[in-house]
Amino acid sequence: MTDGQRLFVGGEWVEPDGGHYAVTDPATEETVGWAPEASPEQVRAAAGAAREAFGPWSRTAPPERAAVLARAAEIIRDRTVPYAELARAESGATTGTARAMQVGVAAARFRRYATVEPAEWAIAPQINEAGPFGAAAVMGALAVRQPVGVVTCVTSYNNPWANPAGKIAPALAMGNTVLVKPAPQDPLSVYRMAEALAEAGVPPGVVNVVSGQSVEVGETAVGCADVDMVSFTGSTAVGQRIAEVCGRGMKRQLMELGGKGAAVVFDDADLGAAVAGIGTTFSFYSGQICTAPTRVLAQRGVYDHIVDQLGAYAGRLGIGDPRDRSTVVGPVISAAHRDRVESYVELGRKEGAVVTAGGERPSRGPGFYVAPTVLADCTAGMRVVREEIFGPVVVVVPFDDEEEGITLANDSDYGLVDYVWSGDVARAFRVARRLRAGGVGVNTVGRNMEAPFGGFKRSGVGRDVGSYALHAYSEVQSIVWPG
C-alpha cells in the first residue's frame, strides 16, 4: 500500500480520486494516518460492485456464509492489540475500552452471526370455504426471511469497530451485500475490518468501503439507485435527511439516532449504584454515546445527595492520555466537538444551572479534553436538559412524586434508553413500562446483547441486535399452498 489508505471496492484496493486527508489523534493532535477521499463515481462503483455480488452471495448456503463470519471473528480477535491501538489513536478511547468494547465487541458480533438461525417458520393452516378463489381447501403457509439486497451502512465515530460490525455481520449473515461509509473522523479501523473479512473469504464485492469528508460521499452512498436499504447510526438531524432520501426511493431503513437518556432516581434507590451508573456518562467514550444517562431526575429526598455524590465522583476521575492505565476520561473526538460541548456548559450557566463539578477546560497540553461536568438546579425547559450534548456532561432535575418523575422522563423528543433506580422492584418495573423509550435499564446501565435495541420518537426507526438484527436486514416473504 501507499502512505495513504486506499478504498476497498469490488475486492480491490483502489486509489481515491479525491486524494487523502489527515486522521487526527484526539489525545495528541498528531496525524494517525491518511484516509481516502472517494469521488461520487467511486461510491457508485462500489454500490454497483455490491449489486453484482448480491446474487451469488444471497444464494450461498447460510452455513458457508456463517463460516466466513467465524473466520473473520478469529482474525479480528488474533489482532486485538494492533487493531485496538489504531482504534484508540483514531477515536481517543482508552486502551481498555478500545480492546474490550471496540475490537472485542466487534469480534463477538461476527462470532454471534456465525450461528445459523432458521430463516423460515410455519404459519398455522387456515380452512377456506369455497368461493370466488376456488373450492374449499386447507391453506398452508410459510414465512421466509429473504435478504433485502444492497445495504449502505453509515457508521458512527464513537465506536469504529463495534458499530460497523453490528451492521455488517447480520447483513452478511442474511445474504445481503454492503457498502460501508465510515465516519470521516476515524475510518481507518473500518478498512482493517475489510482486510480481515477479505482474508476470511468474503467474495469480491460483498463488502465495499468508501470514505470521505465531503457530504457528497455520504449522499451518494445513500441515494444511489443500486442501494436497497440504509442502516445509519448518528445524529437525529442527519437521520432525518437520510430518511427523506429513503422515502423518495422506498429504500428500507434502520436508524439508530440521538438520545437524552433519563435516569429516574427514587428516594429508596441504592445511591452508590445509581451514581456509578450515571457516572459512566463521564468515562464511557467521554460521554459520546447516545445511550448515556445524561438527564438525571432525582426525587427531592435524595436530590442533594445525588448532586453532591455525582460531583465528587466526577472529581475523582483521571483525565488524560488514553494510553495511560490510570486514565478514565479521554478526549472528545475533535476541537470542534470540544467547543460544542463547552458552549453547552456555558449555555447551562446562562439558563440558570449551577455547575457543581467541571465546567472548565482541564489544564493540560495538546488534546481535545473536556472535564466531567455536573449541571444542577436544572429545569425541564432548559436547552441543556432537552438537547443532546454528546459529551461528559450530566444535568440534574428534581421531582416530587412518581407521576412527576414519569412525566419529566417522557418530556423529551428522544426515547432511546432510559433508566430507573429504586429499591422497590415492583415500582421500578411499573415505571419502566410507562417510559417512552426503546430500552429501560432497571438498577443497571448494563445491556443484554440479545435484547432488541432501538428508539422511540426521534431516537430512531427499527430494532437490531441479536435475532432482531436478522429481521432488520431482511424482508419477510410468505409462501402459500393448498394442503
Buried (B, 14 or more C-beta within 10 A) or exposed (E): EEEBBBBBBBBEBBEBBBEBBEBBBBBBBEEBBBBBBBBBEBBBBBBBBBBBBBEEBBEBEBEEBBBBBBBBBBBBBEBBEEBBBBBBBBBBBBBBBBBBBBBBBBBBBBBBBBEBEEBEEEEEEEEBEEEEEEEEBEBBBEEBBBBBBBBBBBBBBBBBBBBBBBBBBBBBBBBBBBBBBBBBBBBBBBBBBBBBBBEBBBBBBBBBBBBBBBEBBBBBBBBBEBBBBBBBBBBBEBBEBBBEBBEEBEBBBBBBBBBBBBBBBBBBBBBEBBBEBBBBBBBBBBBBBBBBBBBBBBBEEBBEBBBBBBBEBBEEBBBBBBBEEEBBBBBBBBBEBBEBBBEBBEBBBEBEBBBBBBBEEBEEEEBBBBBBBBBBBBBBEBEBBBBBBBBBBBBBBBBEEBEBBBBBBBBBEBBBBBBBBBEEEEBBEBBBEBBBBBBBBEBEBEEEEEEBBBBBBBBBBBBBBBBBBBBBBBBEEEEEEEE
